[in-house]
Amino acid sequence: MESNMVHVEDVAMAHVFLLEYPGAKGRYICSSDRISLNGMSEFLSARYPDPQIPTKESLKDITGYKQCGLSSEKLLDCGFRFEHGLEDMFDGAIQSCKEKGFI
């Protein structure tokens, strides 16, 4: 099971980009990263060692649904470029959770 991820600022920039792009037609997928649940566990554990992150072992029985392949190729072909990756997506979220005492 994998999930598509995107930073909210990239979503906002993609909206503006397509509003100004003269050839924009139809729908566009806006997703800079695709990561599995196990990959997410590994990424978060390595980057943020302080909060307790569920381990791959604890996640093994979680099943999801099959997701069709989603691609941002159409958006990228127009010239759009993502500015944020997984690190940016989670750095702010983790910091905010720490400041609010959630972790």
C-alpha positions, 0 to 999 in steps of 0.5 A, spaced: 500 500 500 502 506 497 500 513 498 501 519 494 503 525 498 504 533 496 506 539 500 500 544 501 504 550 498 506 546 492 498 544 491 497 552 492 502 553 487 500 548 482 493 552 482 496 558 480 501 555 475 495 552 472 490 558 472 496 562 468 498 556 464 494 558 457 494 550 455 491 548 461 485 543 460 482 538 464 484 535 471 491 534 473 494 530 479 499 534 484 503 529 488 510 530 488 512 523 492 509 516 493 511 512 499 509 505 502 507 505 509 513 501 511 517 506 507 514 512 511 515 508 518 523 508 516 523 515 513 520 518 520 524 513 524 530 515 521 529 523 521 525 524 527 528 519 532 524 522 538 517 521 537 515 514 537 513 511 530 510 505 529 515 500 527 514 495 520 512 489 525 507 493 528 504 495 521 504 488 518 497 487 519 494 493 516 491 492 509 489 498 505 486 498 498 489 497 491 490 504 488 490 506 481 497 509 479 496 516 479 501 521 476 503 528 476 506 527 469 501 531 465 502 537 470 510 536 470 509 536 462 506 543 462 513 546 466 511 545 473 516 543 478 515 541 485 519 545 491 517 541 497 519 534 498 517 529 504 522 532 509 519 539 508 512 536 509 514 533 515 519 538 518 513 543 519 508 538 522 513 535 527 515 542 529 508 544 530 506 538 534 512 539 538 510 546 540 503 544 541 505 538 546 502 533 542 509 529 541 
